[in-house]
Amino acid sequence: MIIPEFATGYYPGKDSKLEVPLPDGLSGSYTFEIYSSNDVEYTETADASKGAKSVTFDIYAIDKDRRVIYAKNNNSSEEKLIRYATYEFDYATEKWTLIGELNTDELI
């Protein structure tokens, strides 16, 4: 009898790329962050004024792993973090799915 991986309590992971689109009309430089507990786990910067259309994270993820992406405007004096998007990873297909919608209104 073969025991499924997930029944053993062992959750295998995979290296993956999470590509997050930037909204039309965005200008300036933004830092995008993914937190684990209270620490930044992944950080990427995108400059829409230089033609960036998305930001890509190299992530090690397990099945049903959810990641919340926060953004901050690097040209602003405020250190305000904006909750921009939530994605979930499917181990079998190796794809990320957007949960809900991108928070473009607050970002622009």
Buried (B, 14 or more C-beta within 10 A) or exposed (E): EEEEEEEEEEEEEEEBEBEBEBBEEBEEBBBBBBBEEEEEEBEBEBBBEEEBEEBEBEBEBEBEBEBEBBBBBEEEEEEEEBEBBBBBBBBEEEEBEEEEEBBBEEBE
